[in-house]
Amino acid sequence: MFLEDGDVAILIEAKTTLKIDDVREHIERLEKYRRYIDAGTSGEKRHFVGAVAGTVVAENVIRFAHENGLYVIVQTARDVEIVPLPEGFVATGCEDKREVKITYHSLQSDKNET
């Protein structure tokens, strides 16, 4: 999945059950994408940030993703949430310490359960 807004683009890998190998593969894809953009002559100046998402995500996978500068998105009941970031987190693609603000809203169903 690819989302963009202004000078920030976020590339997201989504799985039902997210595993460390999925995170590793996404990191490799991000590196390839950045090399491709850097090698181009388009003058691309966006920051490419990475994220992984899953319905089932173990704590060790969350930790591994954060340690590698990726945001983690999880499904909780009917909502999708960004996992709170650890202190000192720096998103990949923002190593220049440029602050990237990710704004998100909880999506809830309008239907009433009976």
Rosetta silent file (secondary structure, phi, psi, omega in degrees, C-alpha in Angstrom):
SEQUENCE: MFLEDGDVAILIEAKTTLKIDDVREHIERLEKYRRYIDAGTSGEKRHFVGAVAGTVVAENVIRFAHENGLYVIVQTARDVEIVPLPEGFVATGCEDKREVKITYHSLQSDKNET
SCORE:     score description
SCORE:     0.000 S_00000001
   1 L     0.000  143.039 -177.195    0.000    0.000    0.000 S_00000001
   2 E  -131.013  120.105  177.518    1.279    3.477   -0.848 S_00000001
   3 E  -122.754  143.442  179.235   -0.038    6.650    0.808 S_00000001
   4 E  -143.328  153.211  176.349    1.280   10.143    0.265 S_00000001
   5 E  -156.214  109.296 -179.940    0.727   13.665    1.469 S_00000001
   6 L    64.412 -122.972 -176.537    2.964   16.493    0.375 S_00000001
   7 L   -96.275   14.085  177.941    6.606   15.613    0.867 S_00000001
   8 E  -122.412  131.825  174.227    5.937   12.430    2.863 S_00000001
   9 E  -126.087  140.368 -179.968    5.022    9.051    1.394 S_00000001
  10 E  -121.774  128.673  178.924    4.408    5.947    3.457 S_00000001
  11 E  -105.193  123.932 -173.109    4.813    2.435    2.109 S_00000001
  12 E  -120.019  131.770  172.088    2.837   -0.164    4.067 S_00000001
  13 E  -103.774  123.916 -178.315    3.071   -3.953    4.036 S_00000001
  14 E  -117.656  133.685  178.132   -0.126   -5.570    5.354 S_00000001
  15 E  -137.229  155.006  173.754   -0.554   -9.195    6.426 S_00000001
  16 E   -65.962  -54.119  175.346   -3.182  -11.047    8.402 S_00000001
  17 E  -114.557  108.884 -176.971   -0.475  -12.502   10.652 S_00000001
  18 E   -85.030  129.788 -179.446    2.620  -10.325   10.552 S_00000001
  19 L  -121.300  163.897 -179.746    5.926  -12.106   11.144 S_00000001
  20 H   -57.674  -39.365  178.554    9.516  -10.932   11.469 S_00000001
  21 H   -61.306  -35.830  176.396   10.324  -12.307    8.005 S_00000001
  22 H   -63.698  -40.727  178.622    7.546  -10.102    6.561 S_00000001
  23 H   -64.225  -44.974  178.752    9.126   -7.086    8.262 S_00000001
  24 H   -58.876  -45.099 -179.689   12.569   -8.011    6.875 S_00000001
  25 H   -63.275  -38.421  179.538   11.173   -8.351    3.348 S_00000001
  26 H   -67.580  -38.869  176.530    9.454   -4.967    3.616 S_00000001
  27 H   -59.854  -43.449  178.316   12.702   -3.351    4.800 S_00000001
  28 H   -62.396  -42.286  178.155   14.446   -4.795    1.726 S_00000001
  29 H   -63.225  -41.882  178.240   11.696   -3.452   -0.556 S_00000001
  30 H   -60.227  -43.372  179.236   11.965   -0.010    1.055 S_00000001
  31 H   -62.632  -43.245  177.762   15.722    0.011    0.482 S_00000001
  32 H   -62.535  -43.209 -179.549   15.259   -0.966   -3.181 S_00000001
  33 H   -62.165  -45.068  179.835   12.603    1.706   -3.648 S_00000001
  34 H   -63.514  -41.088  177.630   14.813    4.385   -2.107 S_00000001
  35 H   -61.661  -41.449  179.182   17.770    3.338   -4.293 S_00000001
  36 H   -61.615  -47.442 -179.763   15.529    3.525   -7.364 S_00000001
  37 H   -65.272  -44.243 -179.137   14.263    7.000   -6.442 S_00000001
  38 H   -63.490  -31.986 -178.304   17.760    8.221   -5.507 S_00000001
  39 H   -79.445  -19.197 -177.649   19.158    6.966   -8.835 S_00000001
  40 L   -73.901  168.824  179.502   16.441    8.719  -10.845 S_00000001
  41 L  -109.003   16.125 -175.719   16.595   12.163  -12.284 S_00000001
  42 L   -74.442  -12.417 -178.013   13.095   13.134  -11.263 S_00000001
  43 L    74.206   21.118 -179.247   14.320   15.360   -8.449 S_00000001
  44 L   -55.592  125.947 -177.851   12.123   13.441   -5.997 S_00000001
  45 L  -121.679    9.490 -179.935   12.434   15.075   -2.577 S_00000001
  46 L   -72.977  153.129  171.571    9.805   13.178   -0.601 S_00000001
  47 E   -91.797  127.904  179.270   10.637   11.285    2.545 S_00000001
  48 E  -101.661  113.702 -177.137    9.633    7.638    2.213 S_00000001
  49 E  -105.133  146.458 -179.814    8.508    6.223    5.540 S_00000001
  50 E  -108.667  150.721  175.393    7.776    2.554    6.169 S_00000001
  51 E  -148.838  154.371  173.748    5.022    0.816    8.082 S_00000001
  52 E  -125.841  150.900 -177.314    3.785   -2.706    8.601 S_00000001
  53 E  -139.169  148.923  177.275    0.243   -3.745    9.459 S_00000001
  54 E  -165.011  159.919  174.549   -1.459   -6.882   10.672 S_00000001
  55 E   -81.340  -41.769  177.916   -4.419   -8.349   12.446 S_00000001
  56 E  -116.021  113.780 -178.333   -2.202  -10.638   14.540 S_00000001
  57 E  -136.187  115.310 -179.696    1.117   -9.060   15.523 S_00000001
  58 L   -72.674  155.374 -179.604    3.284  -10.489   18.318 S_00000001
  59 H   -57.285  -40.226 -179.116    5.161   -8.173   20.686 S_00000001
  60 H   -65.924  -30.176  177.533    8.562   -9.315   19.368 S_00000001
  61 H   -71.988  -41.655  176.597    7.484   -8.390   15.819 S_00000001
  62 H   -59.381  -48.263 -179.867    6.359   -4.942   16.990 S_00000001
  63 H   -59.110  -46.347 -179.541    9.680   -4.424   18.772 S_00000001
  64 H   -61.030  -44.275 -179.868   11.664   -5.567   15.705 S_00000001
  65 H   -63.458  -46.095  179.050    9.725   -3.242   13.392 S_00000001
  66 H   -62.227  -41.790  178.935   10.181   -0.257   15.715 S_00000001
  67 H   -60.904  -24.802  179.924   13.903   -1.003   16.093 S_00000001
  68 L  -101.326   15.070  173.382   14.127   -0.815   12.297 S_00000001
  69 L    78.409   22.085  179.770   12.271    2.485   12.066 S_00000001
  70 L  -106.178  141.469  170.500    8.889    1.212   10.927 S_00000001
  71 E   -74.178  152.043  178.871    5.487    2.241   12.193 S_00000001
  72 E  -123.575  127.798  179.863    3.242   -0.673   13.224 S_00000001
  73 E  -115.615  128.589 -178.996   -0.485   -0.677   12.567 S_00000001
  74 E  -126.519  152.032  174.442   -2.692   -3.277   14.246 S_00000001
  75 E   -90.674  129.905  176.200   -6.334   -4.174   14.099 S_00000001
  76 E  -128.361  110.837 -175.981   -8.076   -4.089   17.464 S_00000001
  77 L    54.302 -113.290 -178.612  -11.683   -5.249   17.372 S_00000001
  78 L   -98.883   -2.465 -175.978  -13.249   -2.874   14.839 S_00000001
  79 E  -103.506  162.324  170.768  -10.492   -0.261   14.932 S_00000001
  80 E  -121.736  129.132 -175.831   -7.103    0.107   13.320 S_00000001
  81 E  -132.557  148.412  170.777   -4.453    1.763   15.467 S_00000001
  82 E   -84.189  127.571  179.407   -0.838    2.798   15.207 S_00000001
  83 L   -63.941  135.057  178.350    1.075    1.083   18.012 S_00000001
  84 L   -52.127  138.918 -175.868    2.526    3.665   20.426 S_00000001
  85 L   -84.503  143.410  176.752    6.094    4.500   19.474 S_00000001
  86 L   -71.496  157.184  178.183    8.997    3.817   21.809 S_00000001
  87 L   -59.694  136.475  179.032   10.974    6.746   23.151 S_00000001
  88 L    83.947    6.273 -178.667   13.622    7.870   20.699 S_00000001
  89 L   -61.342  132.809  173.630   11.865    6.342   17.677 S_00000001
  90 L  -127.848  119.644 -179.793   13.123    7.657   14.336 S_00000001
  91 L   -67.415  141.422  174.506   11.237    6.579   11.252 S_00000001
  92 L   -60.713  142.705 -176.158   13.312    5.199    8.399 S_00000001
  93 L    91.483   -9.008 -179.576   13.597    7.850    5.748 S_00000001
  94 L  -125.645   32.326 -178.082   13.729   10.549    8.426 S_00000001
  95 L   -63.639  -17.104  177.123   17.226    9.923    9.709 S_00000001
  96 L   -76.634    9.442  178.041   17.894   13.625    9.243 S_00000001
  97 L    68.654   11.840  175.375   15.707   13.987   12.368 S_00000001
  98 L   -64.540  132.775 -177.814   13.049   15.777   10.351 S_00000001
  99 L   -79.983  128.311  174.701    9.802   15.411   12.215 S_00000001
 100 L  -112.132  124.347  179.593    7.073   13.545   10.385 S_00000001
 101 L   -99.192  119.285  176.359    3.634   13.906   11.870 S_00000001
 102 L  -103.089  115.674  178.754    1.374   10.942   11.307 S_00000001
 103 L  -105.641  133.483  179.768   -2.215   11.827   12.079 S_00000001
 104 L  -142.006  156.421  179.923   -4.741    9.068   12.315 S_00000001
 105 L  -126.478  144.417  176.472   -8.306    8.624   13.345 S_00000001
 106 L   -74.448  128.732  178.533  -10.019    5.606   14.774 S_00000001
 107 L   -99.579  122.068  179.926  -12.532    4.228   12.304 S_00000001
 108 L  -124.294  148.798  179.231  -15.590    2.777   13.943 S_00000001
 109 L   -69.189  143.399  176.881  -18.665    1.238   12.416 S_00000001
 110 L   -83.153   -9.162 -177.423  -21.815    3.342   12.445 S_00000001
 111 L   -77.371  140.714  174.172  -23.929    0.242   12.944 S_00000001
 112 L   -88.925  133.558  178.030  -25.329   -0.490   16.367 S_00000001
 113 L   -85.243  142.103  177.101  -24.820   -3.984   17.623 S_00000001
 114 L  -118.134    0.000    0.000  -27.786   -5.774   19.082 S_00000001
